[in-house]
Amino acid sequence: MTNPTPSVLEQKRVLIACESSQVVTKAFRDLGFDAYSCDILPGEINKDWHIQKDIRDVDLLDYDMVGSHLPCTFMCNSGVSWLHKDETRWKELQKSNELFHYFWQSGVKHLYIENPIPHKYALLPKYSQIIQPYQFGHTERKATCLWLKNLPLLKESNNVKDEMDKLPKSQSQRIHYTSPGKDRWKVRSRTFTGIAEAMANQWRTEVG
């Protein structure tokens, strides 16, 4: 699809970058925002809400809020050991760092960037907070960092940690135990619906 013309839109405009699942995009659309996802992969829910292109070909300043779910392969702490086993990963790390700062320095008024806990070689600014799925109604554990600009810290909406603690690790850490395969990265990177809904509900007054 082509990028919508700002002049014909009345609602506040939201862009969720690097999101083919459209989970966060749908959460904002459900509240009446003119929200779009952007990724080089096709959108999974509705192609009319999706801009299939490199995010750097989209004018971020056309939007009232931008969220970014950056690829985490080369920046996340869980994969740091691979940097010392494969020299090509350092170049990919540099690309990931540049993409992070592309968003961070974009000048967008309301911005969030989501990623797992980074290792020290990623050279990222300090994150604003760490959230867990169990704080938002999911009986699972997956530490996720948020970097925020002109958005309040996300507050937990439904803490089910006690219930989660009764489960075996294969369930509470389902993401970690995901079987190898071509879609493993997609399963591991998908935003939990409870977190997406909390973002939309708690940040709508800031953006709107």
C-alpha positions as CSV (number, residue, x, y, z in Angstrom):
1,M,0.0,0.0,0.0
2,T,1.1,3.6,-0.4
3,N,1.7,5.9,2.6
4,P,-1.7,7.6,3.4
5,T,-1.8,11.4,2.8
6,P,-1.7,13.2,6.1
7,S,-4.1,16.0,5.0
8,V,-7.1,13.6,4.6
9,L,-6.8,12.0,8.0
10,E,-8.5,13.4,11.1
11,Q,-7.3,10.9,13.8
12,K,-4.0,11.0,15.4
13,R,-1.5,9.0,13.4
14,V,0.6,6.2,14.8
15,L,3.3,4.2,13.1
16,I,4.6,0.9,14.5
17,A,7.9,0.1,12.8
18,C,9.4,-3.3,12.3
19,E,6.1,-5.0,13.1
20,S,4.7,-7.6,10.7
21,S,2.4,-9.2,13.3
22,Q,0.4,-5.9,13.6
23,V,-0.5,-6.8,17.2
24,V,0.4,-3.3,18.5
25,T,-1.0,-1.6,15.4
26,K,-4.4,-3.3,16.0
27,A,-4.5,-2.3,19.7
28,F,-4.2,1.4,18.7
29,R,-6.7,1.0,15.8
30,D,-9.2,-0.6,18.3
31,L,-9.1,2.8,20.2
32,G,-9.7,4.8,17.0
33,F,-6.1,5.8,16.1
34,D,-5.1,5.9,12.5
35,A,-2.4,3.4,13.1
36,Y,-0.1,1.6,10.6
37,S,2.5,-1.0,10.8
38,C,5.7,-1.0,8.7
39,D,8.0,-3.9,7.8
40,I,9.7,-5.4,4.8
41,L,7.5,-8.5,5.4
42,P,3.8,-8.5,4.7
43,G,1.3,-7.6,7.5
44,E,-0.4,-10.6,9.1
45,I,-3.8,-9.1,10.0
46,N,-4.8,-6.5,7.5
47,K,-2.7,-5.3,4.5
48,D,-4.6,-2.0,4.4
49,W,-3.0,-1.1,7.7
50,H,0.5,-2.1,6.5
51,I,3.3,-0.3,4.8
52,Q,5.5,-2.9,3.3
53,K,8.9,-1.2,2.8
54,D,12.1,-0.3,4.5
55,I,11.2,2.0,7.4
56,R,13.9,4.4,6.4
57,D,11.8,5.2,3.3
58,V,9.0,6.4,5.4
59,D,8.8,10.0,6.9
60,L,8.6,9.4,10.6
61,L,7.6,13.0,11.2
62,D,4.3,12.4,9.4
63,Y,3.2,10.6,12.6
64,D,2.2,11.7,16.0
65,M,3.7,8.7,17.7
66,V,6.2,6.1,16.4
67,G,7.0,2.7,18.0
68,S,9.8,0.5,17.0
69,H,10.3,-3.2,17.5
70,L,13.9,-3.5,16.3
71,P,15.4,-6.8,15.2
72,C,17.2,-8.0,18.3
73,T,19.5,-10.8,17.1
74,F,22.7,-8.8,17.3
75,M,22.1,-6.5,20.2
76,C,20.4,-8.7,22.8
77,N,22.4,-9.9,25.8
78,S,21.4,-13.5,25.3
79,G,23.4,-13.7,22.1
80,V,26.5,-11.8,23.1
81,S,28.7,-14.9,23.1
82,W,28.2,-15.3,19.4
83,L,30.1,-12.0,18.7
84,H,33.3,-13.7,19.7
85,K,32.6,-16.8,17.5
86,D,31.5,-15.0,14.3
87,E,33.3,-11.8,13.3
88,T,30.6,-11.0,10.7
89,R,28.2,-10.3,13.6
90,W,30.1,-7.2,14.5
91,K,29.1,-5.5,11.2
92,E,25.5,-6.6,11.8
93,L,25.7,-5.2,15.3
94,Q,26.8,-1.8,13.9
95,K,23.8,-1.8,11.5
96,S,21.4,-2.5,14.4
97,N,23.0,0.3,16.4
98,E,22.6,2.7,13.5
99,L,18.9,1.7,13.1
100,F,18.3,2.3,16.8
101,H,19.7,5.8,16.6
102,Y,17.8,6.4,13.4
103,F,14.7,6.3,15.5
104,W,16.1,7.8,18.7
105,Q,17.4,10.9,17.0
106,S,14.4,11.2,14.5
107,G,12.7,14.2,16.2
108,V,9.4,12.3,16.6
109,K,7.6,13.8,19.6
110,H,6.2,10.6,21.1
111,L,8.5,7.6,20.6
112,Y,9.1,4.2,22.1
113,I,11.7,1.5,21.2
114,E,11.2,-2.1,22.4
115,N,14.0,-4.7,22.6
116,P,15.3,-7.3,25.0
117,I,18.1,-6.4,27.4
118,P,21.1,-5.4,25.4
119,H,24.7,-6.3,25.9
120,K,27.3,-3.7,26.6
121,Y,28.7,-3.8,23.0
122,A,25.4,-2.5,21.6
123,L,26.3,0.9,23.0
124,L,22.7,1.9,23.6
125,P,21.5,4.6,25.9
126,K,20.0,3.5,29.2
127,Y,16.5,2.1,28.8
128,S,13.6,3.7,30.6
129,Q,12.1,0.5,32.1
130,I,12.0,-3.3,31.9
131,I,8.6,-5.0,31.7
132,Q,7.5,-8.6,31.8
133,P,4.5,-10.3,30.2
134,Y,3.2,-11.5,33.6
135,Q,2.6,-7.9,34.5
136,F,0.0,-7.7,31.7
137,G,-2.0,-10.9,32.1
138,H,0.3,-13.5,30.5
139,T,1.7,-16.3,32.6
140,E,5.1,-16.0,31.0
141,R,8.5,-14.5,31.6
142,K,10.4,-12.4,29.0
143,A,12.3,-9.3,30.1
144,T,11.7,-6.5,27.6
145,C,13.2,-3.0,27.7
146,L,11.4,0.1,26.7
147,W,13.2,3.4,25.7
148,L,10.6,6.2,25.9
149,K,10.4,9.8,24.7
150,N,7.5,11.9,25.9
151,L,5.6,8.8,27.0
152,P,5.0,7.8,30.6
153,L,6.4,4.5,32.0
154,L,4.1,1.6,31.3
155,K,2.1,0.5,34.4
156,E,1.3,-3.1,34.9
157,S,-2.3,-3.9,34.2
158,N,-2.8,-7.4,35.5
159,N,0.0,-9.1,37.5
160,V,-0.3,-12.9,37.3
161,K,3.2,-13.7,38.6
162,D,1.9,-15.8,41.4
163,E,0.0,-18.0,39.0
164,M,3.0,-18.1,36.6
165,D,5.3,-19.2,39.4
166,K,3.3,-22.4,39.7
167,L,3.9,-23.4,36.1
168,P,6.8,-25.5,34.8
169,K,9.6,-23.5,33.0
170,S,8.5,-25.0,29.7
171,Q,5.4,-22.9,30.0
172,S,6.5,-19.8,32.0
173,Q,9.5,-19.5,29.7
174,R,7.8,-20.7,26.5
175,I,9.6,-18.2,24.4
176,H,13.0,-19.5,25.6
177,Y,12.0,-23.1,24.9
178,T,10.6,-22.4,21.4
179,S,11.7,-25.2,19.1
180,P,14.3,-24.3,16.4
181,G,12.8,-23.6,13.0
182,K,12.4,-21.0,10.3
183,D,9.7,-19.1,12.2
184,R,11.3,-19.3,15.7
185,W,12.5,-15.6,15.4
186,K,8.9,-14.6,14.6
187,V,7.4,-16.4,17.6
188,R,10.1,-14.9,19.9
189,S,9.6,-11.4,18.7
190,R,5.8,-11.2,18.7
191,T,4.4,-8.6,21.2
192,F,2.1,-10.0,23.8
193,T,-1.5,-8.7,23.4
194,G,-1.7,-7.6,27.0
195,I,1.4,-5.4,26.6
196,A,0.1,-4.0,23.3
197,E,-3.3,-3.1,24.8
198,A,-1.6,-1.5,27.8
199,M,0.5,0.7,25.4
200,A,-2.6,1.8,23.5
201,N,-4.7,2.4,26.6
202,Q,-2.1,4.2,28.7
203,W,-0.5,6.3,26.0
204,R,-3.6,7.4,24.2
205,T,-4.0,10.5,26.3
206,E,-0.4,11.5,25.6
207,V,-0.7,11.0,21.9
208,G,-4.3,12.1,21.5
